[in-house]
Amino acid sequence: MTEAKNTKKKICIFAVFFAAFAVRLILAMKCRGFSTDISCFYCWAERAYKSGLTNFYSPEYFSDYPPGYIYILYLIGMAMSVFKLTYLTPATLLALKLPAVLCDMVTGFIIYRYVSKRDKGIMSVLIPALYLLNPVIFQNSSIWGQVDSVFNLSLVLMVMFIYEKKMIPSYFAFAAGILIKPQTLIFTPLLILGIYENVFKGGVNWKNFFKNLLLGLSAVGCLFIAFLPFGIKTMTDLYMETMNSYPYAAVNAYNFWTMLGLNWSPQETILFGPVTCKMVGDIVIPLICVLSAVIFLKRINRSDRYWITGAFIIITMFLFSVRMHERYIYPVFFMLLLAYFENRKKIYLVVYGLFSALIYLNLWNILRFYDAGGNYHSSNLVKLLSFVMTFTGILFYTGLIVNRQKEKLTESVSEKK
């Protein structure tokens, strides 16, 4: 690459990051966000700082977030106290949304570093731009005010470390994700596949095995250390309650269940005969584990193996498992973009675009019209969007199968030569 082209690329990258950050800051201060979440974060930040971490969780006080984000809210509470920030002022909104905004930017930078190491051309600008300037990404952090990008950052770090055969940091990234959101556990199969490839594949090096075992257990130990200020039993009870909360077929996620008109319907709702929504959801989880292993092993020598497998896991979980919220699918965006970068199959870019538009509409509908009374939960528009969302998932599966057949044909021809 000539010096002039390199300079032009650097200017483009700077422009992308500057525009992405500026848009997020402006929207963070101007948009009040999802009222329930913003009020919770404000009250939790205040309580964490004023009452102390030891007294934060209480049977009489509602808080269903794990301690990882409470530590962050403690710092925000300190800033609110020092600068005397009051509820819903632009400065307070920015303070509450800033961790998610910064994690958006860091994730974008990690994506840029990953791509630029492998491609010095237009892709090193295009891929991070498609992530950072995607409205559905900053809709979550800067408009809604949610923290999925904090959880996303731990996941993208985990997978990047696995790709670089740095399993030890990947364990700690995974543990950090669990501290922030229990949904990190959805990606346990991906971590296990990473352990298989980097620790067991090709024979066991016992020194490496015990090193990974010891430091993997250390990552688990760090979880318990982080629990200490709040109480180990309090934390284990919290995680159990959180993972069993919202016992509904769907919780505003426009997926297969909402397509059937079952948004906010109890997960024990009968589908046919003795079969309930929960029974189907319970079958989906082990099915994901098995199929993700099959997909990964079929692509073991391909550079897109973790991104494709990760995208399969979260798409299938979001569409067909129960208790899914509208935001649980967010890791799919960096997974699909990096899958496309690695294999250049346009189907993944198409699926990325469709999911971006559909999740944007899903969140926008909740932000604008959410009604806990259920007035719109089964509207025809919601069912239509849910149908298109499910169809997009099927399009991803179809692309996966068709591309695999083409890859097998190419491999067969190469072997004959």
C-alpha positions in Angstrom: 0.0 0.0 0.0 1.4 3.4 -1.0 1.9 6.1 1.6 -0.9 8.2 0.1 -3.4 5.3 0.3 -2.3 4.5 3.8 -2.8 8.1 4.9 -6.3 8.2 3.2 -7.2 5.0 5.0 -6.1 6.4 8.4 -8.2 9.5 7.7 -11.3 7.3 6.9 -10.8 5.3 10.0 -10.5 8.4 12.2 -13.6 9.8 10.5 -15.6 6.6 11.2 -14.6 6.5 14.9 -15.1 10.3 15.4 -18.5 10.3 13.8 -19.6 7.1 15.7 -18.4 8.6 19.1 -20.0 12.0 18.4 -23.3 10.5 17.4 -23.4 8.4 20.5 -22.6 11.2 22.9 -25.2 13.5 21.4 -27.9 10.8 21.4 -27.0 9.7 25.0 -27.6 13.3 26.3 -30.7 14.0 24.2 -32.6 10.6 24.5 -34.2 9.7 27.8 -33.9 6.0 27.1 -36.1 3.2 28.3 -37.7 4.6 31.4 -37.6 1.4 33.5 -33.9 0.7 32.8 -32.8 4.3 33.2 -34.6 4.7 36.5 -33.2 1.4 37.8 -29.6 2.3 36.8 -29.9 5.7 38.4 -31.3 4.3 41.7 -28.8 1.4 41.7 -25.9 3.7 41.2 -27.1 6.0 44.0 -27.7 3.1 46.3 -24.4 1.3 45.5 -22.4 4.4 46.4 -24.4 5.7 49.3 -25.3 2.4 51.0 -22.1 0.6 50.1 -21.7 -2.6 48.1 -22.1 -4.8 51.2 -25.7 -3.5 51.7 -26.6 -3.2 48.1 -28.6 -6.4 47.7 -31.6 -6.8 50.0 -34.8 -8.9 50.0 -36.8 -5.7 50.3 -35.0 -4.0 47.4 -35.4 -4.9 43.7 -32.1 -5.5 41.8 -31.8 -8.3 39.3 -28.4 -7.4 37.9 -25.2 -9.3 38.8 -22.4 -7.7 40.7 -20.2 -6.9 37.6 -22.3 -4.0 36.5 -23.0 -2.9 40.0 -19.3 -2.2 40.5 -19.5 0.1 37.4 -22.7 1.7 38.8 -20.9 2.3 42.1 -18.4 4.5 40.2 -21.2 6.3 38.4 -22.9 6.9 41.7 -19.7 8.4 43.0 -19.5 10.7 40.0 -23.2 11.7 40.5 -22.5 12.5 44.1 -19.4 14.5 43.4 -20.9 16.5 40.6 -24.4 16.7 42.1 -26.1 15.1 39.1 -29.8 14.9 39.3 -32.3 12.5 37.6 -32.7 12.8 33.8 -30.4 15.8 33.2 -28.3 15.5 30.1 -25.2 15.0 32.2 -26.8 12.2 34.2 -28.0 10.4 31.1 -24.5 10.6 29.7 -23.0 9.2 32.9 -25.4 6.3 32.9 -24.9 5.5 29.3 -21.2 6.2 29.0 -20.0 2.7 29.9 -22.0 1.2 27.1 -20.9 3.9 24.7 -17.2 3.3 25.5 -17.6 -0.4 25.1 -19.2 0.1 21.7 -16.1 2.1 20.7 -13.7 -0.4 22.2 -15.5 -3.3 20.4 -15.3 -1.4 17.1 -11.5 -0.8 17.7 -11.0 -4.6 18.4 -12.9 -5.4 15.2 -10.7 -2.9 13.3 -7.5 -4.4 14.7 -8.6 -7.9 13.9 -9.5 -7.0 10.3 -6.5 -4.7 9.6 -4.1 -7.5 10.6 -5.6 -9.7 7.8 -6.6 -7.1 5.2 -4.8 -3.8 4.5 -7.4 -2.7 2.0 -11.0 -1.3 2.1 -12.2 -4.1 4.4 -10.2 -2.6 7.3 -12.4 0.5 7.0 -15.7 -1.1 5.9 -16.1 -3.7 8.6 -15.6 -1.5 11.6 -17.8 1.2 9.9 -20.6 -1.3 9.4 -20.5 -2.1 13.1 -20.0 1.4 14.6 -22.3 3.3 12.3 -25.1 0.7 12.4 -28.1 2.4 14.0 -29.2 -0.7 15.9 -25.9 -0.8 17.8 -26.0 2.8 19.1 -29.8 2.5 19.5 -29.1 0.0 22.3 -26.4 2.0 24.1 -27.1 5.7 23.4 -30.9 5.8 22.9 -32.3 2.9 25.0 -29.5 3.1 27.6 -28.9 -0.6 28.0 -25.6 -2.3 28.6 -25.5 -5.2 26.1 -22.3 -3.6 24.5 -20.5 -4.2 27.9 -21.4 -7.9 27.7 -20.6 -7.9 23.9 -17.1 -6.6 24.7 -16.3 -9.6 27.0 -17.5 -12.0 24.3 -15.6 -10.4 21.4 -12.5 -10.5 23.6 -13.1 -14.1 24.5 -13.3 -15.2 20.9 -10.4 -13.0 19.8 -8.2 -14.6 22.5 -9.3 -18.1 21.4 -8.4 -17.3 17.8 -5.0 -16.2 18.9 -4.6 -19.4 21.0 -4.5 -17.4 24.2 -6.8 -19.5 26.2 -5.9 -18.1 29.6 -7.2 -14.6 28.9 -10.3 -16.1 27.2 -11.3 -17.7 30.5 -11.1 -14.4 32.3 -13.0 -12.6 29.6 -15.7 -15.3 29.9 -15.8 -14.9 33.7 -16.1 -11.1 33.3 -19.0 -11.6 30.9 -20.8 -13.8 33.5 -20.2 -11.1 36.2 -22.0 -8.6 33.9 -24.8 -10.8 32.4 -25.6 -14.5 33.0 -26.5 -14.7 29.2 -22.8 -15.1 28.7 -23.4 -18.8 29.5 -25.2 -19.1 26.2 -21.7 -19.1 24.6 -20.3 -21.9 26.8 -20.2 -24.2 23.8 -17.9 -21.8 22.0 -15.5 -21.7 24.9 -15.5 -25.5 25.1 -14.8 -25.8 21.4 -11.9 -23.4 21.9 -10.5 -25.6 24.7 -10.9 -28.6 22.4 -9.0 -27.0 19.6 -6.2 -25.4 21.6 -5.8 -27.9 24.5 -6.9 -31.3 23.3 -6.7 -31.4 19.5 -3.6 -33.2 18.2 -2.9 -34.9 21.5 -2.7 -33.7 25.1 0.3 -31.8 26.3 -0.1 -32.5 30.0 1.8 -29.4 31.1 -0.4 -27.2 29.0 -3.5 -29.1 30.2 -2.8 -28.5 33.9 -1.9 -24.9 33.2 -5.2 -24.4 31.5 -7.1 -26.3 34.2 -5.4 -24.3 37.1 -5.9 -20.9 35.5 -9.4 -21.8 34.3 -10.3 -22.5 37.9 -8.6 -19.3 38.9 -11.0 -17.4 36.6 -13.9 -19.2 38.4 -12.2 -18.2 41.7 -12.2 -14.5 40.5 -16.0 -14.7 40.2 -16.2 -15.7 43.9 -13.8 -12.9 44.9 -16.0 -10.4 43.1 -19.0 -11.9 45.0 -17.4 -11.4 48.4 -18.5 -7.8 49.2 -22.1 -8.9 48.5 -22.1 -12.3 50.1 -21.5 -15.7 48.3 -25.0 -17.0 49.1 -26.7 -13.8 48.1 -24.9 -14.0 44.7 -25.7 -17.7 44.1 -29.3 -17.0 44.9 -29.4 -14.0 42.7 -28.0 -15.9 39.7 -30.5 -18.7 40.2 -33.4 -16.2 40.4 -32.2 -14.3 37.4 -31.8 -17.3 35.2 -35.3 -18.5 36.2 -36.9 -15.0 35.9 -39.4 -14.0 33.2 -41.0 -17.4 32.8 -42.7 -16.5 29.5 -42.4 -17.9 26.0 -41.0 -14.6 24.8 -40.3 -11.3 26.5 -40.7 -8.8 23.7 -38.3 -10.7 21.4 -39.8 -10.8 17.9 -39.1 -14.5 17.4 -40.8 -17.8 16.6 -42.9 -17.6 19.8 -44.1 -14.1 19.2 -44.9 -15.1 15.6 -47.4 -17.6 17.1 -48.9 -14.8 19.2 -47.2 -16.0 22.4 -45.3 -12.9 23.5 -45.6 -12.6 27.3 -47.5 -15.9 27.4 -46.5 -18.3 30.2 -43.8 -20.7 29.1 -46.0 -23.6 30.3 -48.6 -22.7 27.5 -49.6 -25.8 25.7 -48.6 -26.0 22.0 -50.1 -29.3 21.1 -51.0 -32.5 23.1 -48.8 -32.5 26.3 -46.0 -30.3 24.6 -45.5 -26.9 26.2 -43.3 -23.9 25.0 -40.9 -24.7 27.9 -40.4 -28.3 26.7 -39.5 -27.1 23.2 -37.2 -24.5 24.7 -35.5 -27.1 26.9 -34.9 -29.3 23.8 -33.4 -26.4 21.9 -30.5 -25.9 24.3 -28.9 -29.4 24.1 -29.7 -29.3 20.3 -27.7 -26.1 20.0 -24.8 -27.7 21.9 -24.7 -30.7 19.5 -25.2 -28.8 16.3 -22.7 -26.1 17.2 -20.1 -28.8 17.7 -21.0 -30.4 14.3 -20.8 -27.0 12.5 -17.5 -26.2 14.2 -15.9 -29.5 13.5 -17.0 -29.4 9.8 -15.2 -26.0 9.6 -12.2 -26.8 11.8 -9.7 -25.7 9.2 -11.6 -22.5 8.1 -10.9 -19.1 9.5 -14.6 -18.3 10.0 -15.3 -21.3 12.3 -15.8 -19.4 15.6 -17.8 -16.5 14.1 -20.2 -18.9 12.1 -20.6 -21.2 15.2 -21.2 -18.2 17.5 -23.8 -16.7 15.1 -25.6 -20.1 14.9 -25.7 -20.3 18.7 -27.2 -16.9 19.3 -29.6 -16.9 16.3 -31.0 -20.3 17.3 -31.2 -19.4 21.0 -33.0 -16.1 20.3 -35.5 -17.5 17.8 -36.5 -20.8 19.4 -35.6 -20.8 23.1 -38.0 -19.4 25.7 -37.6 -16.3 28.0 -35.8 -14.3 25.3 -35.7 -10.5 25.6 -35.5 -8.3 22.5 -31.8 -7.5 23.2 -30.4 -11.0 23.7 -29.4 -11.3 20.0 -26.9 -8.4 20.0 -23.7 -10.6 19.8 -24.9 -11.7 16.3 -23.9 -8.4 14.8 -20.1 -8.7 15.3 -20.3 -12.5 14.7 -21.9 -12.1 11.3 -19.7 -9.2 10.2 -16.5 -11.1 11.0 -17.9 -14.3 9.4 -18.5 -12.3 6.2 -15.0 -10.8 6.4 -13.4 -14.2 6.7 -15.4 -16.0 4.0 -16.8 -13.2 1.8 -20.1 -15.0 1.4 -22.7 -12.3 0.7 -25.5 -14.2 2.4 -24.0 -13.4 5.8 -24.0 -9.7 4.9 -27.6 -9.9 3.8 -28.5 -11.6 7.1 -26.6 -9.0 9.0 -28.6 -6.2 7.2 -31.9 -7.9 7.8 -31.3 -8.6 11.5 -30.1 -5.0 11.9 -33.3 -3.6 10.4 -35.6 -6.1 12.3 -34.0 -5.7 15.7 -34.0 -1.9 15.2 -37.8 -2.1 14.6 -38.2 -4.5 17.5 -36.4 -2.1 19.9 -38.1 1.0 18.5 -41.5 -0.6 18.9 -40.7 -1.4 22.6 -39.3 2.1 23.2 -42.3 3.9 21.7 -45.2 1.7 22.5 -44.3 -0.7 25.4 -47.4 -1.4 27.4 -47.1 -3.8 30.3 -50.9 -4.3 30.0 -50.3 -6.2 26.8 -52.3 -4.0 24.4 -50.0 -4.6 21.4 -48.2 -7.9 22.3 -49.9 -9.9 19.7 -50.7 -7.3 17.1 -50.5 -8.3 13.4 -47.5 -6.0 12.8 -45.6 -7.7 15.6 -46.5 -11.1 14.2 -45.4 -10.1 10.8 -42.0 -8.7 12.0 -41.5 -11.9 14.0 -42.2 -14.0 10.9 -39.6 -12.1 8.9 -37.2 -12.4 11.9 -37.7 -16.2 11.9 -37.4 -16.3 8.1 -34.0 -14.4 8.4 -32.8 -17.1 10.8 -33.8 -19.8 8.3 -32.0 -17.8 5.5 -28.9 -18.0 7.7 -29.3 -21.8 8.1 -29.8 -22.2 4.4 -26.7 -20.2 3.6 -24.8 -22.3 6.0 -25.9 -25.5 4.3 -25.5 -24.3 0.7 -22.1 -22.8 1.4 -20.9 -26.0 3.1 -22.0 -28.0 0.0 -20.1 -25.6 -2.2 -17.0 -25.9 0.0 -17.2 -29.7 -0.1 -17.4 -29.6 -3.9 -14.4 -27.3 -4.1 -12.4 -29.5 -1.7 -13.4 -32.6 -3.8 -12.2 -30.9 -7.0 -8.9 -29.9 -5.3 -8.2 -33.4 -4.1 -8.8 -34.8 -7.6 -6.2 -32.4 -9.0 
